[in-house]
Amino acid sequence: MSEKEKEKENSNPAVSSPLMETIQQLGQTNIPQAPDSNVHVLTIIGQIEGHIQLPPQNKTTKYEHLLPQIIAIEQNPKIEGLILLLNTVGGDVEAGLALAEMIASLSKPTVSIVLGGGHSIGLPVALSADYSFIVPTATITIHPIRLTGLVIGVPQTFEYLDKMQERVLNFIVMHSEVGEHKLKDLMFAKGNLTRDIGTNVVGKDAVEYGLINEVGGVKEAMEKITELIQSEKKVEEK
């Protein structure tokens, strides 16, 4: 390759680079963050993609991309806290629950913000943080587990669904202030969703039900993560 060709390639912004590949694959880049930032931001946008690959036109968050990031956050001594941003319609139940369990098991302080929505399995992911916020206009849809495609109509299928439903219910109850009875009322309510069962909870109602800790956005979340980090440091000093 000639020198002119090399210069042309280097000056072309469309040429692939590690940074561009990161943006295309994960939708993330560290450019906006301060070099000395001790808080990592993890986004869960669109539909949580699990074992089945979704059509290319779907906006997805692939759980296999997030798993190594969560491990890296735990191992990196420079990262002292995690902010979790959610605007998701839900998705693969087992993948979402796996993400929620991993985030909940982090040793570092975590704070989540529900933005446009934290629907379906997105709710356990939001609750996996130590403290959760929801913006006033955001919504959370609570409904029973659904399956698409061919379902074998045998007792074992319904038993499997029931056990999976119980796993999701237990996680929500353990990581929030909502009682199991109230949660089931919201989940199986009729008339709230057109031709379906469940409840759509908006902003402050999610706080009143005990699902989310507080109404707030970026400012409140940053103040809270700073407070949790400082508390963690005081405990370690003792």
CYANA upper distance limits for C-alpha pairs under 8 A (distance plus 0.5 A):
  1 MET  CA      5 GLU  CA      6.74
  1 MET  CA      6 LYS  CA      7.19
  2 SER  CA      6 LYS  CA      6.82
  3 GLU  CA      7 GLU  CA      6.71
  4 LYS  CA      8 LYS  CA      6.64
  5 GLU  CA      9 GLU  CA      6.67
  6 LYS  CA     10 ASN  CA      6.64
  7 GLU  CA     11 SER  CA      6.61
  8 LYS  CA     12 ASN  CA      6.72
  9 GLU  CA     15 VAL  CA      7.29
 10 ASN  CA     15 VAL  CA      8.01
 16 SER  CA     20 MET  CA      6.62
 16 SER  CA     21 GLU  CA      7.27
 17 SER  CA     21 GLU  CA      6.62
 18 PRO  CA     22 THR  CA      6.69
 19 LEU  CA     23 ILE  CA      6.87
 19 LEU  CA     29 THR  CA      7.60
 20 MET  CA     24 GLN  CA      6.65
 21 GLU  CA     25 GLN  CA      6.46
 22 THR  CA     26 LEU  CA      6.07
 22 THR  CA     27 GLY  CA      7.20
 22 THR  CA     28 GLN  CA      6.80
 22 THR  CA     29 THR  CA      7.29
 23 ILE  CA     27 GLY  CA      4.83
 23 ILE  CA     28 GLN  CA      5.46
 23 ILE  CA     29 THR  CA      6.47
 26 LEU  CA     61 THR  CA      8.45
 26 LEU  CA     65 HIS  CA      7.45
 33 GLN  CA     37 SER  CA      7.06
 37 SER  CA     79 ILE  CA      8.21
 38 ASN  CA     78 LYS  CA      6.34
 38 ASN  CA     79 ILE  CA      5.14
 38 ASN  CA     80 GLU  CA      5.80
 38 ASN  CA     81 GLY  CA      7.11
 39 VAL  CA     79 ILE  CA      6.18
 39 VAL  CA     80 GLU  CA      6.46
 39 VAL  CA     81 GLY  CA      5.27
 39 VAL  CA     82 LEU  CA      5.98
 39 VAL  CA     83 ILE  CA      7.44
 40 HIS  CA     73 ILE  CA      8.12
 40 HIS  CA     79 ILE  CA      6.96
 40 HIS  CA     81 GLY  CA      6.91
 40 HIS  CA     82 LEU  CA      5.42
 40 HIS  CA     83 ILE  CA      6.67
 41 VAL  CA     82 LEU  CA      6.43
 41 VAL  CA     83 ILE  CA      5.29
 41 VAL  CA     84 LEU  CA      6.49
 41 VAL  CA     85 LEU  CA      7.79
 42 LEU  CA     82 LEU  CA      7.76
 42 LEU  CA     83 ILE  CA      6.75
 42 LEU  CA     84 LEU  CA      5.48
 42 LEU  CA     85 LEU  CA      6.71
 43 THR  CA     84 LEU  CA      6.44
 43 THR  CA     85 LEU  CA      5.24
 43 THR  CA     86 LEU  CA      6.60
 44 ILE  CA     48 ILE  CA      8.02
 44 ILE  CA     61 THR  CA      6.40
 44 ILE  CA     84 LEU  CA      8.08
 44 ILE  CA     85 LEU  CA      6.66
 44 ILE  CA     86 LEU  CA      5.46
 44 ILE  CA     87 ASN  CA      6.92
 44 ILE  CA     88 THR  CA      7.01
 45 ILE  CA     59 LYS  CA      7.80
 45 ILE  CA     60 THR  CA      6.95
 45 ILE  CA     61 THR  CA      6.36
 45 ILE  CA     85 LEU  CA      8.50
 45 ILE  CA     86 LEU  CA      6.51
 45 ILE  CA     87 ASN  CA      5.48
 45 ILE  CA     88 THR  CA      5.54
 46 GLY  CA     58 ASN  CA      8.15
 46 GLY  CA     59 LYS  CA      5.40
 46 GLY  CA     60 THR  CA      5.36
 46 GLY  CA     61 THR  CA      6.89
 46 GLY  CA     87 ASN  CA      6.90
 46 GLY  CA     88 THR  CA      5.07
 46 GLY  CA     89 VAL  CA      6.53
 46 GLY  CA     90 GLY  CA      8.15
 47 GLN  CA     58 ASN  CA      8.04
 47 GLN  CA     59 LYS  CA      6.78
 47 GLN  CA     60 THR  CA      5.05
 47 GLN  CA     61 THR  CA      6.49
 47 GLN  CA     88 THR  CA      6.18
 47 GLN  CA     89 VAL  CA      6.06
 47 GLN  CA     90 GLY  CA      5.97
 47 GLN  CA     91 GLY  CA      5.67
 48 ILE  CA     60 THR  CA      6.26
 48 ILE  CA     61 THR  CA      5.42
 48 ILE  CA     62 LYS  CA      6.56
 48 ILE  CA     63 TYR  CA      7.19
 48 ILE  CA     88 THR  CA      7.87
 48 ILE  CA     89 VAL  CA      8.42
 48 ILE  CA     90 GLY  CA      6.38
 48 ILE  CA     91 GLY  CA      5.06
 48 ILE  CA     92 ASP  CA      6.44
 48 ILE  CA     95 ALA  CA      7.84
 48 ILE  CA     96 GLY  CA      7.11
 49 GLU  CA     53 GLN  CA      7.13
 49 GLU  CA     54 LEU  CA      7.32
 49 GLU  CA     60 THR  CA      6.51
 49 GLU  CA     61 THR  CA      6.31
 49 GLU  CA     62 LYS  CA      5.29
 49 GLU  CA     63 TYR  CA      6.68
 49 GLU  CA     91 GLY  CA      6.71
 49 GLU  CA     92 ASP  CA      6.45
 49 GLU  CA     95 ALA  CA      7.83
 50 GLY  CA     62 LYS  CA      7.06
 50 GLY  CA     63 TYR  CA      6.59
 50 GLY  CA     64 GLU  CA      8.26
 50 GLY  CA     91 GLY  CA      8.13
 50 GLY  CA     92 ASP  CA      5.74
 50 GLY  CA     94 GLU  CA      8.03
 50 GLY  CA     95 ALA  CA      5.65
 50 GLY  CA     96 GLY  CA      8.37
 51 HIS  CA     92 ASP  CA      8.07
 51 HIS  CA     95 ALA  CA      8.14
 54 LEU  CA     58 ASN  CA      7.12
 54 LEU  CA     60 THR  CA      8.32
 61 THR  CA     65 HIS  CA      8.36
 62 LYS  CA     66 LEU  CA      7.41
 63 TYR  CA     67 LEU  CA      6.80
 63 TYR  CA     95 ALA  CA      6.83
 63 TYR  CA     96 GLY  CA      8.11
 63 TYR  CA     99 LEU  CA      7.63
 64 GLU  CA     68 PRO  CA      7.88
 65 HIS  CA     69 GLN  CA      7.51
 66 LEU  CA     70 ILE  CA      6.70
 66 LEU  CA     99 LEU  CA      8.30
 67 LEU  CA     71 ILE  CA      7.02
 67 LEU  CA     99 LEU  CA      7.70
 67 LEU  CA    102 MET  CA      8.45
 68 PRO  CA     72 ALA  CA      6.60
 69 GLN  CA     73 ILE  CA      6.65
 70 ILE  CA     74 GLU  CA      6.88
 70 ILE  CA    102 MET  CA      7.86
 70 ILE  CA    103 ILE  CA      7.60
 71 ILE  CA     75 GLN  CA      6.80
 72 ALA  CA     76 ASN  CA      6.42
 73 ILE  CA     79 ILE  CA      6.88
 74 GLU  CA     79 ILE  CA      8.38
 74 GLU  CA    106 LEU  CA      6.87
 74 GLU  CA    107 SER  CA      7.52
 74 GLU  CA    108 LYS  CA      7.63
 80 GLU  CA    108 LYS  CA      6.59
 80 GLU  CA    109 PRO  CA      7.64
 80 GLU  CA    229 ILE  CA      7.07
 81 GLY  CA    108 LYS  CA      6.05
 81 GLY  CA    109 PRO  CA      5.43
 81 GLY  CA    110 THR  CA      6.26
 81 GLY  CA    225 ILE  CA      7.06
 81 GLY  CA    229 ILE  CA      7.08
 82 LEU  CA    108 LYS  CA      7.86
 82 LEU  CA    109 PRO  CA      6.90
 82 LEU  CA    110 THR  CA      5.18
 82 LEU  CA    111 VAL  CA      6.83
 82 LEU  CA    225 ILE  CA      8.12
 83 ILE  CA    110 THR  CA      6.46
 83 ILE  CA    111 VAL  CA      5.53
 83 ILE  CA    112 SER  CA      6.21
 83 ILE  CA    113 ILE  CA      8.18
 83 ILE  CA    221 ALA  CA      8.10
 83 ILE  CA    225 ILE  CA      8.07
 84 LEU  CA    110 THR  CA      7.88
 84 LEU  CA    111 VAL  CA      6.58
 84 LEU  CA    112 SER  CA      4.87
 84 LEU  CA    113 ILE  CA      6.69
 84 LEU  CA    126 ALA  CA      8.13
 84 LEU  CA    129 ALA  CA      8.23
 85 LEU  CA    112 SER  CA      6.43
 85 LEU  CA    113 ILE  CA      5.64
 85 LEU  CA    114 VAL  CA      6.88
 85 LEU  CA    115 LEU  CA      7.61
 86 LEU  CA    112 SER  CA      7.91
 86 LEU  CA    113 ILE  CA      6.65
 86 LEU  CA    114 VAL  CA      5.43
 86 LEU  CA    115 LEU  CA      6.35
 86 LEU  CA    116 GLY  CA      8.19
 86 LEU  CA    117 GLY  CA      7.49
 86 LEU  CA    118 GLY  CA      6.73
 86 LEU  CA    122 GLY  CA      8.12
 86 LEU  CA    126 ALA  CA      7.62
 87 ASN  CA    114 VAL  CA      6.79
 87 ASN  CA    115 LEU  CA      5.81
 87 ASN  CA    116 GLY  CA      5.58
 87 ASN  CA    117 GLY  CA      5.26
 87 ASN  CA    118 GLY  CA      6.28
 88 THR  CA    116 GLY  CA      8.17
 88 THR  CA    117 GLY  CA      6.15
 88 THR  CA    118 GLY  CA      5.77
 88 THR  CA    119 HIS  CA      6.69
 88 THR  CA    122 GLY  CA      6.65
 89 VAL  CA    117 GLY  CA      7.18
 89 VAL  CA    118 GLY  CA      6.89
 89 VAL  CA    119 HIS  CA      5.36
 89 VAL  CA    120 SER  CA      7.16
 89 VAL  CA    122 GLY  CA      7.40
 90 GLY  CA     96 GLY  CA      8.21
 90 GLY  CA    118 GLY  CA      7.56
 90 GLY  CA    119 HIS  CA      5.75
 90 GLY  CA    120 SER  CA      5.37
 90 GLY  CA    121 ILE  CA      5.37
 90 GLY  CA    122 GLY  CA      5.35
 91 GLY  CA     96 GLY  CA      7.62
 91 GLY  CA    120 SER  CA      7.97
 91 GLY  CA    121 ILE  CA      7.01
 91 GLY  CA    122 GLY  CA      8.30
 92 ASP  CA     96 GLY  CA      6.50
 92 ASP  CA    121 ILE  CA      8.05
 93 VAL  CA     97 LEU  CA      6.52
 93 VAL  CA    121 ILE  CA      6.39
 93 VAL  CA    145 ILE  CA      8.43
 94 GLU  CA     98 ALA  CA      6.50
 95 ALA  CA     99 LEU  CA      6.78
 96 GLY  CA    100 ALA  CA      6.70
 96 GLY  CA    121 ILE  CA      6.34
 96 GLY  CA    122 GLY  CA      7.42
 96 GLY  CA    124 PRO  CA      8.19
 96 GLY  CA    125 VAL  CA      7.12
 97 LEU  CA    101 GLU  CA      6.64
 97 LEU  CA    121 ILE  CA      7.58
 97 LEU  CA    124 PRO  CA      7.36
 97 LEU  CA    125 VAL  CA      7.54
 97 LEU  CA    168 VAL  CA      7.85
 98 ALA  CA    102 MET  CA      6.74
 99 LEU  CA    103 ILE  CA      6.69
 99 LEU  CA    125 VAL  CA      7.20
100 ALA  CA    104 ALA  CA      6.54
100 ALA  CA    124 PRO  CA      6.56
100 ALA  CA    125 VAL  CA      4.96
100 ALA  CA    126 ALA  CA      8.21
100 ALA  CA    127 LEU  CA      8.21
100 ALA  CA    128 SER  CA      5.65
101 GLU  CA    105 SER  CA      6.68
101 GLU  CA    128 SER  CA      7.34
102 MET  CA    106 LEU  CA      7.15
103 ILE  CA    110 THR  CA      8.49
103 ILE  CA    125 VAL  CA      8.39
103 ILE  CA    128 SER  CA      6.37
103 ILE  CA    129 ALA  CA      7.15
104 ALA  CA    128 SER  CA      5.17
104 ALA  CA    129 ALA  CA      6.48
104 ALA  CA    130 ASP  CA      8.01
108 LYS  CA    229 ILE  CA      8.41
109 PRO  CA    129 ALA  CA      8.33
109 PRO  CA    130 ASP  CA      6.96
109 PRO  CA    225 ILE  CA      7.25
109 PRO  CA    228 LEU  CA      6.49
109 PRO  CA    229 ILE  CA      6.75
109 PRO  CA    232 GLU  CA      8.25
110 THR  CA    129 ALA  CA      5.41
110 THR  CA    130 ASP  CA      5.72
110 THR  CA    131 TYR  CA      7.25
110 THR  CA    225 ILE  CA      7.26
111 VAL  CA    129 ALA  CA      5.67
111 VAL  CA    130 ASP  CA      6.34
111 VAL  CA    131 TYR  CA      5.43
111 VAL  CA    132 SER  CA      6.16
111 VAL  CA    133 PHE  CA      8.17
111 VAL  CA    221 ALA  CA      6.98
111 VAL  CA    224 LYS  CA      7.92
111 VAL  CA    225 ILE  CA      6.69
112 SER  CA    126 ALA  CA      6.23
112 SER  CA    127 LEU  CA      8.09
112 SER  CA    129 ALA  CA      6.29
112 SER  CA    131 TYR  CA      7.00
112 SER  CA    132 SER  CA      5.23
112 SER  CA    133 PHE  CA      6.49
112 SER  CA    221 ALA  CA      7.94
113 ILE  CA    126 ALA  CA      7.73
113 ILE  CA    132 SER  CA      6.53
113 ILE  CA    133 PHE  CA      5.17
113 ILE  CA    134 ILE  CA      5.94
113 ILE  CA    135 VAL  CA      7.86
113 ILE  CA    216 GLY  CA      8.30
113 ILE  CA    217 GLY  CA      7.05
113 ILE  CA    218 VAL  CA      8.12
113 ILE  CA    221 ALA  CA      7.69
114 VAL  CA    118 GLY  CA      6.29
114 VAL  CA    126 ALA  CA      7.40
114 VAL  CA    132 SER  CA      8.34
114 VAL  CA    133 PHE  CA      6.73
114 VAL  CA    134 ILE  CA      5.09
114 VAL  CA    135 VAL  CA      6.95
114 VAL  CA    138 ALA  CA      7.09
115 LEU  CA    134 ILE  CA      6.87
115 LEU  CA    135 VAL  CA      6.31
115 LEU  CA    137 THR  CA      8.38
115 LEU  CA    138 ALA  CA      5.89
116 GLY  CA    135 VAL  CA      8.47
116 GLY  CA    137 THR  CA      7.61
116 GLY  CA    138 ALA  CA      5.09
116 GLY  CA    139 THR  CA      7.02
117 GLY  CA    138 ALA  CA      5.71
117 GLY  CA    139 THR  CA      5.29
117 GLY  CA    140 ILE  CA      6.17
118 GLY  CA    122 GLY  CA      5.21
118 GLY  CA    123 LEU  CA      5.85
118 GLY  CA    126 ALA  CA      7.59
118 GLY  CA    138 ALA  CA      8.32
118 GLY  CA    139 THR  CA      7.03
118 GLY  CA    140 ILE  CA      5.47
118 GLY  CA    141 THR  CA      7.71
119 HIS  CA    123 LEU  CA      6.43
119 HIS  CA    139 THR  CA      7.79
119 HIS  CA    140 ILE  CA      5.20
119 HIS  CA    141 THR  CA      5.07
119 HIS  CA    142 ILE  CA      7.21
120 SER  CA    140 ILE  CA      7.85
120 SER  CA    141 THR  CA      6.20
120 SER  CA    142 ILE  CA      6.11
120 SER  CA    143 HIS  CA      7.01
121 ILE  CA    125 VAL  CA      7.37
121 ILE  CA    168 VAL  CA      8.44
122 GLY  CA    126 ALA  CA      6.75
123 LEU  CA    127 LEU  CA      6.71
123 LEU  CA    140 ILE  CA      7.53
123 LEU  CA    172 ILE  CA      8.20
124 PRO  CA    128 SER  CA      6.56
124 PRO  CA    168 VAL  CA      7.82
124 PRO  CA    171 PHE  CA      7.21
124 PRO  CA    172 ILE  CA      6.22
125 VAL  CA    129 ALA  CA      8.11
126 ALA  CA    132 SER  CA      7.12
127 LEU  CA    131 TYR  CA      8.03
127 LEU  CA    132 SER  CA      6.90
127 LEU  CA    172 ILE  CA      7.45
127 LEU  CA    175 HIS  CA      6.30
127 LEU  CA    176 SER  CA      7.23
127 LEU  CA    211 LEU  CA      8.33
127 LEU  CA    212 ILE  CA      7.76
128 SER  CA    175 HIS  CA      7.17
131 TYR  CA    213 ASN  CA      6.87
131 TYR  CA    224 LYS  CA      8.48
132 SER  CA    212 ILE  CA      6.07
132 SER  CA    213 ASN  CA      5.75
132 SER  CA    214 GLU  CA      7.06
133 PHE  CA    212 ILE  CA      6.73
133 PHE  CA    213 ASN  CA      6.56
133 PHE  CA    214 GLU  CA      5.46
133 PHE  CA    215 VAL  CA      5.87
133 PHE  CA    216 GLY  CA      5.91
133 PHE  CA    217 GLY  CA      7.19
133 PHE  CA    221 ALA  CA      7.54
134 ILE  CA    138 ALA  CA      6.92
134 ILE  CA    203 GLY  CA      6.46
134 ILE  CA    204 LYS  CA      8.31
134 ILE  CA    212 ILE  CA      7.46
134 ILE  CA    214 GLU  CA      7.08
134 ILE  CA    215 VAL  CA      5.43
134 ILE  CA    216 GLY  CA      6.14
134 ILE  CA    217 GLY  CA      7.26
135 VAL  CA    203 GLY  CA      6.51
135 VAL  CA    215 VAL  CA      6.14
135 VAL  CA    216 GLY  CA      5.63
135 VAL  CA    217 GLY  CA      6.03
136 PRO  CA    202 VAL  CA      7.76
136 PRO  CA    203 GLY  CA      4.83
136 PRO  CA    204 LYS  CA      6.83
136 PRO  CA    215 VAL  CA      6.82
136 PRO  CA    216 GLY  CA      7.74
137 THR  CA    202 VAL  CA      7.00
137 THR  CA    203 GLY  CA      6.09
138 ALA  CA    202 VAL  CA      6.38
138 ALA  CA    203 GLY  CA      5.94
139 THR  CA    200 ASN  CA      7.04
139 THR  CA    201 VAL  CA      5.95
139 THR  CA    202 VAL  CA      4.89
139 THR  CA    203 GLY  CA      6.65
140 ILE  CA    200 ASN  CA      6.19
140 ILE  CA    201 VAL  CA      5.55
140 ILE  CA    202 VAL  CA      6.94
140 ILE  CA    206 ALA  CA      8.10
141 THR  CA    198 GLY  CA      7.63
141 THR  CA    199 THR  CA      6.24
141 THR  CA    200 ASN  CA      4.89
141 THR  CA    201 VAL  CA      6.68
142 ILE  CA    186 LEU  CA      7.12
142 ILE  CA    187 MET  CA      5.73
142 ILE  CA    198 GLY  CA      5.99
142 ILE  CA    199 THR  CA      5.82
142 ILE  CA    200 ASN  CA      6.90
142 ILE  CA    201 VAL  CA      8.23
143 HIS  CA    186 LEU  CA      8.10
143 HIS  CA    187 MET  CA      5.01
143 HIS  CA    188 PHE  CA      7.09
143 HIS  CA    197 ILE  CA      6.94
143 HIS  CA    198 GLY  CA      4.78
143 HIS  CA    199 THR  CA      7.14
144 PRO  CA    165 GLN  CA      7.56
144 PRO  CA    187 MET  CA      6.48
144 PRO  CA    188 PHE  CA      7.44
144 PRO  CA    197 ILE  CA      8.26
144 PRO  CA    198 GLY  CA      7.59
145 ILE  CA    161 LEU  CA      7.88
145 ILE  CA    164 MET  CA      8.48
145 ILE  CA    165 GLN  CA      6.75
147 LEU  CA    151 VAL  CA      8.06
151 VAL  CA    157 THR  CA      8.21
152 ILE  CA    157 THR  CA      7.05
153 GLY  CA    157 THR  CA      7.16
153 GLY  CA    158 PHE  CA      8.40
154 VAL  CA    158 PHE  CA      7.56
155 PRO  CA    159 GLU  CA      6.69
156 GLN  CA    160 TYR  CA      6.58
157 THR  CA    161 LEU  CA      6.83
158 PHE  CA    162 ASP  CA      6.55
159 GLU  CA    163 LYS  CA      6.73
160 TYR  CA    164 MET  CA      6.72
161 LEU  CA    165 GLN  CA      6.53
162 ASP  CA    166 GLU  CA      6.67
163 LYS  CA    167 ARG  CA      6.82
164 MET  CA    168 VAL  CA      7.03
165 GLN  CA    169 LEU  CA      6.71
166 GLU  CA    170 ASN  CA      6.49
167 ARG  CA    171 PHE  CA      6.79
168 VAL  CA    172 ILE  CA      6.84
169 LEU  CA    173 VAL  CA      6.70
169 LEU  CA    180 GLU  CA      7.88
169 LEU  CA    183 LEU  CA      8.32
170 ASN  CA    174 MET  CA      6.52
171 PHE  CA    175 HIS  CA      6.67
172 ILE  CA    176 SER  CA      6.50
172 ILE  CA    178 VAL  CA      8.45
172 ILE  CA    211 LEU  CA      8.42
173 VAL  CA    177 GLU  CA      7.30
173 VAL  CA    178 VAL  CA      6.53
173 VAL  CA    179 GLY  CA      6.77
173 VAL  CA    180 GLU  CA      6.65
173 VAL  CA    183 LEU  CA      8.49
176 SER  CA    210 GLY  CA      6.76
176 SER  CA    211 LEU  CA      5.89
176 SER  CA    212 ILE  CA      7.40
176 SER  CA    213 ASN  CA      8.38
177 GLU  CA    209 TYR  CA      8.29
177 GLU  CA    210 GLY  CA      5.00
177 GLU  CA    211 LEU  CA      6.60
178 VAL  CA    182 LYS  CA      7.17
178 VAL  CA    183 LEU  CA      6.96
178 VAL  CA    209 TYR  CA      6.57
178 VAL  CA    210 GLY  CA      5.08
178 VAL  CA    211 LEU  CA      6.14
179 GLY  CA    183 LEU  CA      6.64
180 GLU  CA    184 LYS  CA      6.70
181 HIS  CA    185 ASP  CA      6.81
182 LYS  CA    186 LEU  CA      6.85
183 LEU  CA    187 MET  CA      6.59
184 LYS  CA    188 PHE  CA      6.49
185 ASP  CA    189 ALA  CA      6.24
186 LEU  CA    198 GLY  CA      6.45
186 LEU  CA    199 THR  CA      5.87
187 MET  CA    197 ILE  CA      7.61
187 MET  CA    198 GLY  CA      5.02
187 MET  CA    199 THR  CA      6.67
188 PHE  CA    197 ILE  CA      5.98
188 PHE  CA    198 GLY  CA      5.54
188 PHE  CA    199 THR  CA      8.25
189 ALA  CA    197 ILE  CA      6.01
189 ALA  CA    198 GLY  CA      5.46
189 ALA  CA    199 THR  CA      6.80
190 LYS  CA    196 ASP  CA      7.57
190 LYS  CA    197 ILE  CA      5.42
190 LYS  CA    198 GLY  CA      6.99
191 GLY  CA    195 ARG  CA      7.97
191 GLY  CA    196 ASP  CA      7.91
191 GLY  CA    197 ILE  CA      7.37
192 ASN  CA    196 ASP  CA      8.42
192 ASN  CA    197 ILE  CA      7.52
192 ASN  CA    198 GLY  CA      7.02
192 ASN  CA    199 THR  CA      6.06
192 ASN  CA    200 ASN  CA      7.49
193 LEU  CA    197 ILE  CA      6.45
193 LEU  CA    198 GLY  CA      6.75
193 LEU  CA    199 THR  CA      7.02
193 LEU  CA    200 ASN  CA      7.80
201 VAL  CA    205 ASP  CA      6.56
201 VAL  CA    206 ALA  CA      6.28
202 VAL  CA    206 ALA  CA      6.69
203 GLY  CA    207 VAL  CA      7.68
203 GLY  CA    215 VAL  CA      7.16
204 LYS  CA    208 GLU  CA      6.75
204 LYS  CA    214 GLU  CA      8.23
204 LYS  CA    215 VAL  CA      6.56
205 ASP  CA    209 TYR  CA      6.59
206 ALA  CA    210 GLY  CA      6.91
206 ALA  CA    211 LEU  CA      5.84
206 ALA  CA    212 ILE  CA      6.13
207 VAL  CA    211 LEU  CA      6.26
207 VAL  CA    212 ILE  CA      5.27
207 VAL  CA    213 ASN  CA      6.27
207 VAL  CA    214 GLU  CA      6.35
207 VAL  CA    215 VAL  CA      7.47
216 GLY  CA    220 GLU  CA      6.14
216 GLY  CA    221 ALA  CA      7.65
217 GLY  CA    221 ALA  CA      6.58
218 VAL  CA    222 MET  CA      6.54
219 LYS  CA    223 GLU  CA      6.77
220 GLU  CA    224 LYS  CA      6.63
221 ALA  CA    225 ILE  CA      6.62
222 MET  CA    226 THR  CA      6.63
223 GLU  CA    227 GLU  CA      6.73
224 LYS  CA    228 LEU  CA      6.67
225 ILE  CA    229 ILE  CA      6.57
226 THR  CA    230 GLN  CA      6.70
227 GLU  CA    231 SER  CA      6.70
228 LEU  CA    232 GLU  CA      6.62
229 ILE  CA    233 LYS  CA      6.79
230 GLN  CA    234 LYS  CA      6.84
231 SER  CA    235 VAL  CA      6.87
232 GLU  CA    236 GLU  CA      6.83
233 LYS  CA    237 GLU  CA      6.67
234 LYS  CA    238 LYS  CA      6.98
